[in-house]
Each structure stands twice: as structure tokens, then as C-alpha cells.
Amino acid sequence: MFSALLQSQIQKSLTGLPVSVSWNGELLAGDTDAKVSILVNDAKVLTVLAKPTLGGLARAYVEGWVDLLGSAKDILALGQAYCGVDASNDAETRKDWRWWRHTRTRDRRNITYHYDVSNDFYGLWLDSRRVYSCAYFADGDESLELAQEKKLDHICRKLMLQPGERFLDIGCGWGGLVLHAVEHYGVQAVGITLSEHQHAHVQKLIAERSLQDRLEVRLMDYRDLPERESFDKIASVGMFEHVGRGNLGLYFDKIYSLLKTGGLVMNHGITSVAVKSSGLGNGIAEFIDDYVFPGGELTHVSKVLAELSSSGLEPLDAENLRPHYGKTLWQWVERLEAHREQALAMIGERKYRIWRIYMAGSAFAFDHNWLALFQIVAGKPDSQGILDYPYNRSHVYR
């Protein structure tokens, strides 16, 4: 009786959707020629299907309770229609009492969980520089390789990097930006990361390119950068999502203390779209915290601007690259799926499913204005409030 009731609920919720649901070879709902097929492997998922959430469906897929057959785009479109939600909901920011979420030890553990999967795994689907952040499709039809190169140059131009300047990259990843800045703009660069795998990779590239006198990469927390050091320009790309909403003031205070008077900083990061939202709703934020980015937290761009202003930095330019990140993520998904067998050999089925559904879900979120990606340029005025900055953006779009 219970199974019959669940089956009735599933059939009702799937009415009119291009999906079929099968269990033990029996069609429970939908048509056999549907774009997406849900193959039930464990009865646990039946309650999820009866009262679906996007986070719940993602968990069921990762845990192997279901197999999802079809293109990633069709699967995500189905999930959104099935759950009938706008995951960018304007819910009040969650009050997280776990103060230890962003201690140095916990942040290092979280970064290790996400980034130290395998350098070779990331190499399967990232571009050759392993730039793990939103690409810049200036014309819209660039290859991923070219779009990432244009993104690196877009950042360097926004910061107006000059030969001999000291440049800091907070969260340098596999070194794409610092290497580009050193080799094409002649800066003296320092990159920091908490990932041992990334640190080793960049060290190897520095040695191979004989850049030891121009580029240093450190395995360290941004909070531990000595304030006796100073930099003309600072960038942080795809890193501040790990900082934590409660630490944004500390983060921008640190940047202010490290930046020379008259210097520029560019913060490139994901933000929520709904003003009061702390992350995606419908169970997605919880799924990401449990499976993908432990400790990751989002906030609205207005909060980012308020915090950096409170630290004494002057906002100069803000650009939303939301469509660019959707396009970037779909290319990552396609490249990952094209190397499925190699990925499975490296990280196994469960982790493969995590990455596939996470990146496809993120692409869908950017496409549908559930998430945004802002590049914010700010400067450090002198004691009189004066900051030498161009009257136009010709330095960016020359």
C-alpha cells in the first residue's frame, strides 16, 4: 500500500515532464522514449522522488540510489521543472553557529578535500593552464583555451600591471594568473595556496621556466601573510567563497594592510543573486557543503562592496560575468564526460558523479540567474582620499 501511494505521488509530480522512472526493470512513470531516464537502484530514493528537492536528487544520484540517463542539460532542466523552484530564493541568511568553520585548520582541510583530488583529474577537463575559474568569452565563440587566456589578460589589464611591480595572487591555484602576469607583464609575483598539490605543480612550472627570481609560490593561509610585506597590485580569483561571510571584514582588512597606497586589488568571485540569500535554496547549498565545497559560503555583491569599503578600499569598477561562467562550466562538463573512463579510473564512480552533477548544476544556476560572478576592482586612496585612476576603461579594452 505504501509503495502504491509513493508510485501515485511520483506519477502525479512527473505528469507532462520528459522523463521515465523505472525500478527493477518495471516502468513506474513516464514514457520509455523520454529525454531523461531515472533508473531506481535503491528504494530509499522513492521518498525523494515523491517530494523532490534539487539537493535531494543530487544526493540520490551521488549515493547511487538512482542512475540518471540523458544529457546533463536535459537532466538539470528536468530537475528544475520537477521541483518547480527558483533556487536563488531570498531566504534570510542562515545563522551558522559553527564558529570553527573557518579556523586555519578547518580551512586547510576543506581546501585539501576539494583541490587535492588529483592534479591529473583536473587536467582532464580544465584548459592547459588549469585555470579553475570563470573564463572570459569576449566574442562568445572562443575555445576554452583562448577564453581562459583572455580572462587572465582581462584581469591584468584591469589591474594595470606594470613591469617591476610587486603582485600578489591570493589563492593562486595551479599558477595560471601569476605565470601570465610575470611572463607577459614583467611583474615580481607571489602566489599563495593552501593546496599541497597546487603548490607542488606551480613549483615545478617555476623551475621549468627558470622564473625563481621573479615568482614565488607559498603554501600558506592569507591570514598569515606578514604585514611588513607590501604589494602594488593584488588579485584574488575564485578564492573568497572559501573565506566565510563572518570573515569578509578580516579578509579585506588584510588586503588593505598589504596593499601599497595608490595600489589596486581585484576580487573575482561567485555571489548570490537574491539580496538576503546565503546560498542556493532547495537543498543545493547543503549538498554543496556536504559533498563539494565544505565551508563554502556565498553573499550578495552589495555585502562584498560594503565590507571592502568598510576596510578603507574604494570600489572603482564592478563587472558581472554571469553568462561567461555558465558557458565555462558547460564546457568543463562536456570535457569531463568525454574523459569519463579516465576519470573513473582516477577518482571512482562516486566522486565522478559529484563533479558531474555539481558542475552541471552550477552551469544551470548561472544560466538562470541563480548565481552571479563579479569582478570588483578597488583601490587604496592616500590620506587625503586621492587615488590616481583613469577616467575611462580604455586600458581594459584597448
PyMOL commands that set and color helices and strands:
alter all, ss='L'
color gray80, all
select helices_A, chain A and resi 2-13+45-50+54-62+72-83+99-102+104-115+119-125+144-158+176-185+196-208+222-224+240-242+245-258+284-291+301-310+322-338+340-367
alter helices_A, ss='H'
color red, helices_A
select strands_A, chain A and resi 19-23+26-30+36-40+66-69+166-170+188-193+215-219+231-237+259-272+314-320+371-379
alter strands_A, ss='S'
color yellow, strands_A
deselect
rebuild
show_as cartoon
